[in-house]
């Protein structure tokens, strides 16, 4: 190793070890009290910084020292893989999977593709949502009759991500993928935001009622569009803003028309509202950043899934080790076998759901994906009404009609605008021929 490589390695390992020790002592000082979610959040972020901050320093040094341009050998190739990506001259379009080389789909084929994505997302995440609520809000009973509730949301995030990463690796081995050109560190941004949004989603169930959480998720289409302007400099049609407002209004009508049950709903707190705001912000950034990566580097949905979950597993495992949660979670799993089965099914649904997420975002964009997931929230509350005996009023039914009307309006307007743009050049060409 040359002096630059020694300095870069020392920078990464030195800062990483130092921050790991600092985070370990921090969690020893801040003994978590019951309901101290902000302490848990602080400790989690401190653990993530053990990986992210040294990586940032390494990126700055590699750029400023010129190592990315002058370095040779395997070590330099690995550094470029993380910080630069592949910089060859091959035509990326020639190496894309066959699905990306297929001719443009007809309106009917487009509708079938959208239906496929919608059903896949609904089945995966409706099952996942029911198990999520069960794990975070219900007590487990062991063979001796002892009851206990699982409380660590980050461990559930890790379990979901490790299985999703394994699924992505298997799919990449079995299915040809385009040449990967994106710098690996680019995935760390949406990986961090994805971890945080998932943590907020689990943690919020401790402080807010299920309908309140659903309402927050349904309204996130507006911050997704706003984040799209910030991250991708996207512009939206007027009808898309109308659709966003209609969906939000429909969800409000549905939820406020539903008869609440004091027996099953918890009290909404300020902490719960803050966590939900965090969830909406992180989740909006995640989908838009992924959409930008699809656009800039033409990565496949499976490559996106693998890259994001690679960093997610790395970040959460380090944080869990620092806090000693791995051991306590394994003890809980050995004591309550039902929790293990719930975790396995939860992770399988999450992994399958991620396959549909990345495919949907790459095919239709983050706004369409958010609309599908918003509709899922309607079904989630309907299932809650069925399982827990909530009555659905006429106002709730009106909300459902508004939401589905908004979805139809979105598909119809998008198709009409696409057809108008497609036919515009032909009209111009015909006009030129007539004039000649």
Backbone torsions as a table, in degrees:
resi	resn	phi	psi	omega
1	UNK	NA	134.4	177.6
2	UNK	-80.5	170.3	-176.7
3	UNK	-56.8	-36.5	179.1
4	UNK	-64.3	-41.0	-179.5
5	UNK	-69.3	-37.1	176.5
6	UNK	-63.6	-42.7	-179.0
7	UNK	-67.3	-40.5	179.1
8	UNK	-65.0	-43.4	178.7
9	UNK	-64.0	-42.3	178.9
10	UNK	-64.4	-37.7	178.6
11	UNK	-62.9	-45.5	-178.3
12	UNK	-68.9	-49.9	-177.4
13	UNK	-71.0	-38.6	-178.6
14	UNK	-64.5	-51.3	178.7
15	UNK	-66.1	-37.3	179.1
16	UNK	-63.4	-45.9	179.4
17	UNK	-66.3	-40.9	180.0
18	UNK	-63.2	-44.2	179.3
19	UNK	-69.6	-33.1	177.4
20	UNK	-62.7	-46.1	179.4
21	UNK	-65.2	-41.8	179.0
22	UNK	-62.4	-42.8	178.8
23	UNK	-66.1	-35.2	178.8
24	UNK	-64.1	-44.5	178.2
25	UNK	-70.3	-31.3	177.8
26	UNK	-63.6	-42.5	179.7
27	UNK	-71.8	-23.8	175.4
28	UNK	-72.3	-35.4	179.9
29	UNK	-75.8	-40.9	-177.3
30	UNK	-92.9	76.1	177.3
31	UNK	-64.2	123.5	-175.2
32	UNK	-70.5	129.9	173.5
33	UNK	-99.4	161.3	-179.6
34	UNK	-60.2	134.1	179.7
35	UNK	69.6	10.2	177.1
36	UNK	-84.8	71.4	-176.1
37	UNK	-65.3	-32.6	-178.0
38	UNK	-68.1	-31.6	175.6
39	UNK	-66.8	-44.3	178.0
40	UNK	-61.0	-41.3	179.1
41	UNK	-63.8	-43.4	179.4
42	UNK	-61.4	-43.6	179.3
43	UNK	-66.4	-38.0	177.6
44	UNK	-62.8	-47.1	-178.6
45	UNK	-64.9	-36.8	176.9
46	UNK	-61.5	-38.1	177.1
47	UNK	-66.9	-40.7	178.7
48	UNK	-65.1	-34.5	179.9
49	UNK	-63.6	-24.5	177.3
50	UNK	-58.9	-30.2	179.3
51	UNK	-98.2	-46.0	-171.0
52	UNK	-70.6	-43.2	-175.8
53	UNK	-67.7	-46.7	174.2
54	UNK	-60.4	-35.2	177.4
55	UNK	-63.3	-38.7	177.5
56	UNK	-66.1	-43.6	178.3
57	UNK	-63.3	-39.7	177.7
58	UNK	-63.6	-39.1	177.9
59	UNK	-62.9	-44.4	179.4
60	UNK	-63.2	-44.0	-178.9
61	UNK	-65.1	-44.2	-178.3
62	UNK	-62.2	-35.9	178.9
63	UNK	-74.7	-49.1	-174.4
64	UNK	-70.3	-29.7	-179.3
65	UNK	-83.4	-10.4	-177.9
66	UNK	79.4	10.2	-177.3
67	UNK	-63.8	-33.6	-178.8
68	UNK	-62.9	-26.5	-179.8
69	UNK	-92.2	-33.3	-172.1
70	UNK	-102.8	-18.7	-175.3
71	UNK	-65.8	144.6	178.1
72	UNK	-131.1	163.0	178.3
73	UNK	95.3	-179.9	-177.1
74	UNK	-67.0	-38.0	-180.0
75	UNK	-61.2	-45.7	178.9
76	UNK	-63.8	-37.5	178.6
77	UNK	-64.0	-39.8	178.3
78	UNK	-65.7	-42.6	178.6
79	UNK	-62.2	-43.4	178.7
80	UNK	-65.0	-34.6	178.5
81	UNK	-60.0	-38.5	-179.9
82	UNK	-79.0	-40.5	-169.4
83	UNK	-102.7	-19.9	-177.0
84	UNK	-122.9	-38.0	-173.5
85	UNK	87.7	-173.0	179.8
86	UNK	-80.7	128.4	-179.7
87	UNK	-119.6	55.0	178.2
88	UNK	-96.6	176.8	-175.8
89	UNK	-102.0	7.2	179.9
90	UNK	-68.3	146.9	178.8
91	UNK	-75.7	115.2	-177.2
92	UNK	-61.1	-36.0	-175.5
93	UNK	-63.3	-29.2	179.9
94	UNK	-72.8	-18.2	-175.6
95	UNK	-105.8	4.2	178.6
96	UNK	-70.7	154.6	176.0
97	UNK	-58.9	160.2	-176.5
98	UNK	-60.1	-28.6	-177.9
99	UNK	-65.0	-28.6	179.2
100	UNK	-80.4	-14.3	-179.2
101	UNK	-98.5	-1.3	179.1
102	UNK	-69.5	150.1	178.5
103	UNK	-64.4	164.3	-178.5
104	UNK	-57.3	137.8	-178.3
105	UNK	-77.6	151.8	173.5
106	UNK	-75.3	172.5	179.3
107	UNK	-62.4	-37.1	178.7
108	UNK	-66.3	-44.8	178.1
109	UNK	-64.3	-37.9	177.4
110	UNK	-62.8	-40.1	178.6
111	UNK	-66.0	-41.0	177.3
112	UNK	-63.8	-40.0	178.7
113	UNK	-64.1	-41.8	177.7
114	UNK	-65.2	-38.8	178.0
115	UNK	-64.5	-41.0	178.2
116	UNK	-60.4	-47.4	178.3
117	UNK	-63.7	-42.4	-178.2
118	UNK	-63.0	-46.7	-179.6
119	UNK	-65.0	-43.3	179.7
120	UNK	-60.0	-43.8	178.5
121	UNK	-66.8	-40.0	-177.6
122	UNK	-64.0	-50.6	-176.8
123	UNK	-63.8	-45.1	-177.3
124	UNK	-63.0	-49.3	-170.9
125	UNK	-89.0	-17.7	171.0
126	UNK	-68.9	-44.1	175.5
127	UNK	-62.8	-44.1	179.2
128	UNK	-61.1	-40.2	-179.3
129	UNK	-66.1	-41.2	178.4
130	UNK	-62.8	-42.3	179.0
131	UNK	-70.0	-36.6	178.0
132	UNK	-59.0	-47.1	179.6
133	UNK	-64.3	-39.4	-179.6
134	UNK	-63.7	-46.9	-175.8
135	UNK	-64.6	-40.2	-173.2
136	UNK	-88.3	-14.4	-174.8
137	UNK	-122.3	-9.6	-176.8
138	UNK	-113.7	150.8	177.9
139	UNK	-85.8	147.0	174.5
140	UNK	-102.4	147.0	-178.3
141	UNK	-119.2	130.6	179.2
142	UNK	-91.3	-176.4	-176.3
143	UNK	-65.7	-23.5	-180.0
144	UNK	-89.5	-0.2	179.9
145	UNK	90.2	2.6	177.5
146	UNK	-75.7	140.5	-179.6
147	UNK	-115.6	144.5	178.9
148	UNK	-158.3	150.8	-179.5
149	UNK	-111.9	136.4	177.6
150	UNK	-79.2	135.4	-170.1
151	UNK	-122.3	-13.4	-173.4
152	UNK	-92.0	110.3	-178.2
153	UNK	-72.3	-31.1	-175.9
154	UNK	-66.5	-34.4	178.5
155	UNK	-64.5	-38.1	177.1
156	UNK	-65.0	-38.1	176.5
157	UNK	-61.9	-44.1	-180.0
158	UNK	-62.3	-45.5	-179.5
159	UNK	-59.5	-42.6	178.7
160	UNK	-63.7	-43.2	-174.1
161	UNK	-73.3	-35.5	-177.5
162	UNK	-67.4	-38.2	177.9
163	UNK	-71.4	-39.2	178.7
164	UNK	-63.0	-38.5	178.2
165	UNK	-65.7	-40.8	178.0
166	UNK	-63.1	-42.5	178.4
167	UNK	-62.4	-42.7	179.5
168	UNK	-62.0	-41.4	179.4
169	UNK	-63.7	-42.4	179.4
170	UNK	-62.7	-44.9	-179.4
171	UNK	-63.9	-40.4	179.4
172	UNK	-65.5	-31.1	177.3
173	UNK	-73.4	-33.3	-175.6
174	UNK	-89.8	-25.8	-174.8
175	UNK	-120.2	130.1	178.8
176	UNK	-60.0	139.5	-177.9
177	UNK	-121.2	155.5	174.8
178	UNK	-66.2	158.5	177.3
179	UNK	-61.6	126.6	-175.2
180	UNK	-83.1	122.5	-177.0
181	UNK	-117.9	-9.0	-176.8
182	UNK	-74.2	137.6	172.1
183	UNK	-60.9	135.5	-175.9
184	UNK	-62.8	-32.3	-177.3
185	UNK	-63.9	-21.2	178.7
186	UNK	-60.7	-29.0	-179.3
187	UNK	-73.2	-19.9	-176.1
188	UNK	-65.8	-29.4	-179.2
189	UNK	-64.1	-55.5	-178.9
190	UNK	-74.5	-21.5	174.5
191	UNK	-66.3	-46.8	178.4
192	UNK	-61.5	-47.2	-179.5
193	UNK	-65.4	-33.8	178.0
194	UNK	-67.7	-41.5	176.3
195	UNK	-61.2	-45.7	-177.0
196	UNK	-66.2	-40.7	179.3
197	UNK	-66.0	-39.2	177.7
198	UNK	-66.4	-41.8	178.2
199	UNK	-61.7	-44.0	179.1
200	UNK	-62.1	-37.8	-179.0
201	UNK	-65.0	-43.9	177.7
202	UNK	-68.5	-47.0	-173.9
203	UNK	-65.9	-32.6	-176.8
204	UNK	-62.4	-29.3	-178.3
205	UNK	-65.0	-14.7	176.6
206	UNK	-78.7	-17.4	-169.6
207	UNK	-124.6	-17.9	-178.7
208	UNK	-128.1	161.4	177.3
209	UNK	-74.7	159.8	179.6
210	UNK	-60.1	-45.2	177.5
211	UNK	-61.0	-34.9	178.6
212	UNK	-64.5	-41.6	178.2
213	UNK	-65.1	-40.4	178.8
214	UNK	-62.4	-41.5	179.8
215	UNK	-61.5	-41.7	178.6
216	UNK	-63.8	-41.9	178.9
217	UNK	-64.8	-40.2	-177.7
218	UNK	-65.4	-30.7	-177.0
219	UNK	-85.1	-1.8	-172.9
220	UNK	-76.5	-6.6	178.4
221	UNK	-61.7	-31.4	178.8
222	UNK	-68.9	-49.8	175.1
223	UNK	-63.6	-27.5	175.8
224	UNK	-63.5	-43.3	178.8
225	UNK	-67.4	-39.5	177.3
226	UNK	-65.1	-41.3	178.7
227	UNK	-66.6	-32.3	176.7
228	UNK	-62.3	-35.3	176.3
229	UNK	-67.2	-38.0	-177.1
230	UNK	-75.9	-48.1	-174.2
231	UNK	-78.5	-47.6	-171.9
232	UNK	-109.3	-0.1	-176.7
233	UNK	55.2	38.8	-177.2
234	UNK	-79.9	151.1	172.7
235	UNK	-116.0	145.6	-176.8
236	UNK	-120.2	150.3	175.5
237	UNK	-72.8	158.9	-179.7
238	UNK	-59.6	-39.0	-177.5
239	UNK	-63.9	-28.1	179.7
240	UNK	-67.6	-36.4	174.8
241	UNK	-67.3	-38.1	177.7
242	UNK	-63.5	-43.1	179.0
243	UNK	-61.5	-43.2	-179.8
244	UNK	-60.2	-43.8	-180.0
245	UNK	-67.2	-43.1	-179.0
246	UNK	-63.2	-42.5	179.3
247	UNK	-63.1	-43.7	179.1
248	UNK	-63.1	-42.8	178.8
249	UNK	-65.3	-40.1	178.5
250	UNK	-62.6	-41.1	178.5
251	UNK	-67.3	-38.0	177.3
252	UNK	-62.4	-45.2	179.2
253	UNK	-62.2	-40.9	-179.2
254	UNK	-64.7	-45.9	-174.7
255	UNK	-74.6	-40.0	-179.3
256	UNK	-77.8	-17.1	175.0
257	UNK	-84.7	-14.2	-179.1
258	UNK	-79.0	137.4	178.6
259	UNK	-76.4	117.2	-179.1
260	UNK	-72.2	151.5	177.2
261	UNK	-116.4	113.9	-178.9
262	UNK	-64.8	-19.7	-178.0
263	UNK	-72.9	-30.8	-174.0
264	UNK	-110.7	-16.3	-175.0
265	UNK	-98.2	142.2	177.1
266	UNK	-95.7	169.4	-176.4
267	UNK	-81.9	135.7	175.9
268	UNK	-75.3	132.0	-178.5
269	UNK	-121.8	167.3	176.6
270	UNK	-61.9	-40.0	178.3
271	UNK	-59.8	-42.8	179.3
272	UNK	-62.9	-40.3	178.9
273	UNK	-65.1	-41.9	178.7
274	UNK	-62.3	-41.7	179.6
275	UNK	-65.3	-39.4	179.1
276	UNK	-67.1	-36.9	175.8
277	UNK	-62.0	-42.2	176.2
278	UNK	-61.7	-42.0	178.7
279	UNK	-59.3	-46.6	-177.7
280	UNK	-63.2	-41.5	-179.8
281	UNK	-66.3	-48.9	-179.6
282	UNK	-64.5	-42.4	-177.6
283	UNK	-67.0	-37.0	178.3
284	UNK	-64.9	-40.7	178.8
285	UNK	-65.8	-40.4	-176.6
286	UNK	-58.0	-52.1	-175.8
287	UNK	-66.2	-37.4	-179.5
288	UNK	-72.9	-37.4	177.7
289	UNK	-66.2	-40.4	176.5
290	UNK	-63.6	-40.7	177.4
291	UNK	-60.6	-37.4	178.8
292	UNK	-69.1	-37.5	176.9
293	UNK	-65.3	-40.6	175.3
294	UNK	-58.1	-41.0	-177.0
295	UNK	-72.4	-42.9	-173.4
296	UNK	-78.7	-38.0	-171.5
297	UNK	-117.4	-1.9	177.7
298	UNK	54.5	37.6	177.7
299	UNK	-73.1	154.8	176.1
300	UNK	-81.6	164.9	-179.6
301	UNK	-64.1	-33.9	179.8
302	UNK	-71.8	-38.6	175.9
303	UNK	-63.1	-39.4	176.6
304	UNK	-62.4	-45.1	-179.9
305	UNK	-61.4	-44.3	179.8
306	UNK	-65.8	-44.5	-178.5
307	UNK	-64.7	-44.7	-179.3
308	UNK	-65.7	-45.0	-177.8
309	UNK	-72.8	-24.7	174.1
310	UNK	-59.9	-50.4	179.2
311	UNK	-69.5	-34.7	179.9
312	UNK	-63.5	-43.3	177.3
313	UNK	-64.0	-41.7	-179.4
314	UNK	-63.5	-47.3	-176.8
315	UNK	-66.9	-48.3	-176.3
316	UNK	-69.5	-36.0	-179.3
317	UNK	-65.8	-41.0	178.3
318	UNK	-63.4	-44.1	-179.9
319	UNK	-65.3	-40.5	179.5
320	UNK	-66.5	-37.8	177.5
321	UNK	-65.7	-41.7	179.9
322	UNK	-61.6	-38.8	-175.7
323	UNK	-90.3	-4.7	179.5
324	UNK	72.8	20.4	-175.3
325	UNK	-80.1	-25.6	177.4
326	UNK	-55.5	-47.7	-177.3
327	UNK	-65.2	-47.9	-178.8
328	UNK	-64.3	-35.5	179.0
329	UNK	-69.2	-39.8	177.5
330	UNK	-65.1	-37.2	176.4
331	UNK	-64.0	-41.9	178.5
332	UNK	-63.1	-40.1	-179.9
333	UNK	-65.9	-37.7	179.2
334	UNK	-69.7	-27.5	-178.7
335	UNK	-84.1	-30.5	-175.6
336	UNK	-126.4	90.9	-179.1
337	UNK	-59.9	-30.9	179.8
338	UNK	-62.8	-31.4	177.6
339	UNK	-65.7	-36.6	179.7
340	UNK	-63.7	-47.4	-179.9
341	UNK	-63.1	-39.5	178.1
342	UNK	-63.6	-40.0	179.1
343	UNK	-64.7	-40.4	-179.4
344	UNK	-64.6	-48.2	-180.0
345	UNK	-65.4	-40.7	177.7
346	UNK	-58.3	-43.7	-178.7
347	UNK	-69.4	-39.4	177.6
348	UNK	-62.9	-42.9	177.5
349	UNK	-64.1	-39.6	179.0
350	UNK	-65.3	-42.2	179.9
351	UNK	-65.0	-47.2	177.5
352	UNK	-63.3	-40.2	178.1
353	UNK	-61.3	-37.4	179.1
354	UNK	-66.5	-35.6	175.3
355	UNK	-58.3	-43.8	179.0
356	UNK	-71.0	-34.6	179.6
357	UNK	-60.4	-53.8	-176.0
358	UNK	-66.3	-36.9	178.3
359	UNK	-66.0	-39.9	-179.5
360	UNK	-68.1	-44.4	-179.4
361	UNK	-64.2	-41.7	-179.2
362	UNK	-69.5	-28.9	-177.0
363	UNK	-89.9	-37.0	-172.0
364	UNK	-124.7	-11.5	179.3
365	UNK	95.6	166.0	-174.9
366	UNK	-68.6	-29.8	-177.5
367	UNK	-70.7	-43.7	177.8
368	UNK	-63.2	-41.3	176.7
369	UNK	-58.9	-43.4	-179.8
370	UNK	-65.8	-36.1	177.4
371	UNK	-63.3	-44.8	178.7
372	UNK	-60.7	-43.9	-179.4
373	UNK	-69.9	-27.6	175.2
374	UNK	-67.4	-42.3	176.4
375	UNK	-61.5	-36.1	177.9
376	UNK	-58.0	-33.7	-180.0
377	UNK	-65.4	-33.9	175.8
378	UNK	-60.6	-48.8	179.6
379	UNK	-63.8	-33.8	-180.0
380	UNK	-63.2	-43.3	179.1
381	UNK	-69.9	-36.3	176.9
382	UNK	-60.5	-44.5	177.6
383	UNK	-62.5	-37.6	177.1
384	UNK	-63.3	-39.5	177.6
385	UNK	-64.0	-38.8	-178.9
386	UNK	-69.0	-45.4	-176.0
387	UNK	-72.6	-32.7	-174.4
388	UNK	-112.4	6.4	172.1
389	UNK	75.6	24.3	176.2
390	UNK	-72.6	141.1	177.1
391	UNK	-86.0	142.3	178.6
392	UNK	-106.3	121.7	-176.5
393	UNK	-89.8	175.4	177.7
394	UNK	-64.0	-33.6	177.4
395	UNK	-64.0	-38.6	177.5
396	UNK	-64.4	-43.0	178.3
397	UNK	-63.1	-37.2	176.4
398	UNK	-61.7	-39.7	177.7
399	UNK	-61.3	-41.0	178.1
400	UNK	-62.2	-43.2	179.1
401	UNK	-61.2	-41.3	-179.9
402	UNK	-63.6	-42.8	-178.7
403	UNK	-64.3	-46.5	-178.9
404	UNK	-69.8	-32.0	173.8
405	UNK	-64.0	-40.7	178.6
406	UNK	-63.0	-40.5	178.4
407	UNK	-64.2	-43.9	177.5
408	UNK	-61.6	-41.5	178.7
409	UNK	-61.4	-40.9	178.8
410	UNK	-61.1	-48.6	-177.7
411	UNK	-66.4	-43.5	-177.7
412	UNK	-65.1	-47.9	-178.7
413	UNK	-65.8	-39.8	179.0
414	UNK	-63.1	-40.6	179.5
415	UNK	-66.8	-42.8	-179.8
416	UNK	-64.1	-42.1	179.4
417	UNK	-66.8	-39.6	178.4
418	UNK	-63.1	-42.2	178.6
419	UNK	-66.5	-37.7	179.7
420	UNK	-64.5	-43.7	179.1
421	UNK	-68.3	-34.1	-179.5
422	UNK	-68.9	-35.7	-177.0
423	UNK	-87.2	-14.3	-176.8
424	UNK	-60.8	-47.9	-179.7
425	UNK	-62.1	-36.2	-179.9
426	UNK	-63.9	-39.6	179.5
427	UNK	-63.9	-41.3	179.6
428	UNK	-64.2	-40.6	-179.9
429	UNK	-65.3	-42.0	179.2
430	UNK	-63.5	-38.7	179.8
431	UNK	-63.1	-39.5	179.6
432	UNK	-64.8	-38.8	179.5
433	UNK	-64.7	-42.5	-179.0
434	UNK	-64.5	-38.2	179.7
435	UNK	-66.6	-38.3	-179.4
436	UNK	-66.6	NA	NA
